[in-house]
Amino acid sequence: MEIPYKELSEDALRAIVEEFITREGTDYGDHEYSLDDKILQVKKQLELGEAVINYDADSQSCHLQAPGSIFVSGDENENKDESDKQ
């Protein structure tokens, strides 16, 4: 279920984004960015519609992902693109 980021409190949104950044070990290229800079970049992606927040009832957790991708809960925990379903 998609969660509109604008409906989250600032603290809740920051916690979801921060967990995503630290879990993924996101590489931002040659330049080192602070955690706050990375959070701003992810929030910008949410604003532009380049990322969405989905809630998975099975794992009772939120996940950031590209629009149109499907979260697969369970041991595999991988995102699959809509085009992969065909």
GROMACS elastic network, one bead per residue, 0.5 to 0.9 nm:
[ bonds ]
;  ai    aj funct       b0    kb
    1    53     6  0.84634   500
    1    54     6  0.53248   500
    1    55     6  0.52296   500
    1    56     6  0.67451   500
    1    57     6  0.82455   500
    2    52     6  0.70335   500
    2    53     6  0.57825   500
    2    55     6  0.62438   500
    3     6     6  0.86317   500
    3     7     6  0.76420   500
    3     8     6  0.82403   500
    3    52     6  0.75529   500
    3    53     6  0.54066   500
    3    54     6  0.55632   500
    3    55     6  0.66629   500
    3    62     6  0.85749   500
    4     7     6  0.56062   500
    4     8     6  0.73716   500
    4    52     6  0.76435   500
    4    53     6  0.69724   500
    4    54     6  0.86434   500
    5     8     6  0.55017   500
    5     9     6  0.85680   500
    5    13     6  0.68544   500
    5    43     6  0.88835   500
    5    46     6  0.72613   500
    5    47     6  0.84320   500
    5    52     6  0.76262   500
    5    53     6  0.67604   500
    6     9     6  0.78101   500
    6    10     6  0.87998   500
    6    13     6  0.86228   500
    6    47     6  0.88998   500
    8    11     6  0.80120   500
    8    12     6  0.59935   500
    8    13     6  0.58312   500
    9    12     6  0.51863   500
    9    13     6  0.61424   500
    9    14     6  0.85124   500
   10    13     6  0.51861   500
   10    14     6  0.60505   500
   10    15     6  0.85664   500
   11    14     6  0.51743   500
   11    15     6  0.61515   500
   11    16     6  0.87413   500
   12    15     6  0.51165   500
   12    16     6  0.62926   500
   12    17     6  0.86636   500
   13    16     6  0.52356   500
   13    17     6  0.61634   500
   13    18     6  0.84354   500
   13    43     6  0.86638   500
   14    17     6  0.51449   500
   14    18     6  0.58255   500
   14    19     6  0.83869   500
   14    39     6  0.72566   500
   14    43     6  0.87043   500
   15    18     6  0.51003   500
   15    19     6  0.60020   500
   15    20     6  0.85264   500
   16    19     6  0.52357   500
   16    20     6  0.62444   500
   16    21     6  0.87579   500
   16    53     6  0.85791   500
   16    62     6  0.69933   500
   16    63     6  0.76516   500
   16    64     6  0.79613   500
   17    20     6  0.50777   500
   17    21     6  0.62272   500
   17    22     6  0.87061   500
   17    38     6  0.89086   500
   17    39     6  0.62742   500
   17    42     6  0.69584   500
   17    43     6  0.76918   500
   17    63     6  0.88793   500
   17    64     6  0.75625   500
   18    21     6  0.51253   500
   18    22     6  0.61564   500
   18    23     6  0.83606   500
   18    35     6  0.77168   500
   18    36     6  0.88372   500
   18    38     6  0.84871   500
   18    39     6  0.65450   500
   19    22     6  0.53156   500
   19    23     6  0.58102   500
   19    24     6  0.83195   500
   20    23     6  0.51946   500
   20    24     6  0.59070   500
   20    25     6  0.83489   500
   20    26     6  0.85456   500
   20    63     6  0.73474   500
   20    64     6  0.68242   500
   21    24     6  0.54315   500
   21    25     6  0.60486   500
   21    26     6  0.58793   500
   21    35     6  0.81159   500
   21    38     6  0.74290   500
   21    39     6  0.76754   500
   21    42     6  0.85724   500
   22    25     6  0.53003   500
   22    26     6  0.73224   500
   22    35     6  0.87729   500
   23    26     6  0.80424   500
   24    27     6  0.86177   500
   26    38     6  0.89140   500
   27    30     6  0.85955   500
   27    32     6  0.88903   500
   28    31     6  0.67117   500
   28    32     6  0.71582   500
   28    33     6  0.73638   500
   28    38     6  0.84085   500
   29    32     6  0.76113   500
   33    36     6  0.79810   500
   33    37     6  0.57983   500
   33    38     6  0.63190   500
   34    37     6  0.51155   500
   34    38     6  0.63129   500
   34    39     6  0.86369   500
   35    38     6  0.50858   500
   35    39     6  0.61453   500
   35    40     6  0.86726   500
   36    39     6  0.50364   500
   36    40     6  0.62613   500
   36    41     6  0.87031   500
   37    40     6  0.51226   500
   37    41     6  0.62904   500
   37    42     6  0.88076   500
   38    41     6  0.50280   500
   38    42     6  0.62944   500
   38    43     6  0.85957   500
   39    42     6  0.52167   500
   39    43     6  0.61115   500
   39    44     6  0.85614   500
   40    43     6  0.50662   500
   40    44     6  0.61299   500
   40    45     6  0.87109   500
   41    44     6  0.51110   500
   41    45     6  0.64262   500
   41    46     6  0.88639   500
   42    46     6  0.63847   500
   42    47     6  0.87268   500
   42    51     6  0.78265   500
   43    47     6  0.62430   500
   43    48     6  0.86700   500
   43    51     6  0.86449   500
   44    48     6  0.61585   500
   44    49     6  0.85443   500
   44    50     6  0.84335   500
   44    51     6  0.89145   500
   45    48     6  0.51084   500
   45    49     6  0.60878   500
   45    51     6  0.54581   500
   45    52     6  0.83795   500
   46    49     6  0.51052   500
   46    50     6  0.58917   500
   46    52     6  0.59596   500
   46    53     6  0.82004   500
   47    50     6  0.76301   500
   47    51     6  0.81323   500
   48    51     6  0.77209   500
   49    52     6  0.67868   500
   49    66     6  0.84844   500
   49    67     6  0.73863   500
   50    65     6  0.84991   500
   50    66     6  0.60890   500
   50    67     6  0.65968   500
   51    64     6  0.64960   500
   51    65     6  0.54021   500
   51    67     6  0.57957   500
   52    63     6  0.81572   500
   52    64     6  0.56155   500
   52    65     6  0.55822   500
   52    66     6  0.61289   500
   52    67     6  0.58708   500
   53    62     6  0.64769   500
   53    63     6  0.55648   500
   53    65     6  0.65869   500
   53    66     6  0.87961   500
   53    67     6  0.89343   500
   54    61     6  0.83887   500
   54    62     6  0.54627   500
   54    63     6  0.52449   500
   54    64     6  0.64097   500
   54    65     6  0.76190   500
   54    71     6  0.81385   500
   55    59     6  0.86428   500
   55    60     6  0.70109   500
   55    61     6  0.57225   500
   55    63     6  0.63710   500
   56    59     6  0.57024   500
   56    60     6  0.55111   500
   56    61     6  0.55103   500
   56    62     6  0.61541   500
   56    63     6  0.76349   500
   56    71     6  0.77939   500
   56    72     6  0.89104   500
   56    73     6  0.74187   500
   57    61     6  0.69851   500
   57    62     6  0.88611   500
   58    61     6  0.80614   500
   58    73     6  0.69511   500
   58    74     6  0.82569   500
   59    62     6  0.85632   500
   59    73     6  0.68554   500
   59    74     6  0.77979   500
   63    71     6  0.79563   500
   65    68     6  0.85540   500
   65    69     6  0.68516   500
   65    70     6  0.84244   500
   65    71     6  0.82005   500
   65    79     6  0.77427   500
   66    69     6  0.58500   500
   66    70     6  0.88945   500
   66    79     6  0.89915   500
   66    81     6  0.86325   500
   67    70     6  0.86417   500
   68    80     6  0.89838   500
   68    81     6  0.66296   500
   68    82     6  0.59674   500
   69    79     6  0.62416   500
   69    80     6  0.55664   500
   69    82     6  0.56185   500
   69    83     6  0.88490   500
   70    78     6  0.85126   500
   70    79     6  0.55509   500
   70    80     6  0.53006   500
   70    81     6  0.63199   500
   70    82     6  0.69094   500
   71    77     6  0.71016   500
   71    78     6  0.63771   500
   71    80     6  0.67163   500
   72    75     6  0.87933   500
   72    76     6  0.70273   500
   72    77     6  0.54106   500
   72    78     6  0.57065   500
   72    79     6  0.61252   500
   72    80     6  0.74654   500
   73    76     6  0.68991   500
   73    77     6  0.51954   500
   73    78     6  0.76291   500
   74    77     6  0.57367   500
   74    78     6  0.89766   500
   75    78     6  0.87684   500
   80    83     6  0.82317   500
   80    84     6  0.64611   500
   80    85     6  0.79893   500
   81    84     6  0.54258   500
   81    85     6  0.74472   500
   82    85     6  0.56724   500
   82    86     6  0.79117   500
   83    86     6  0.59908   500
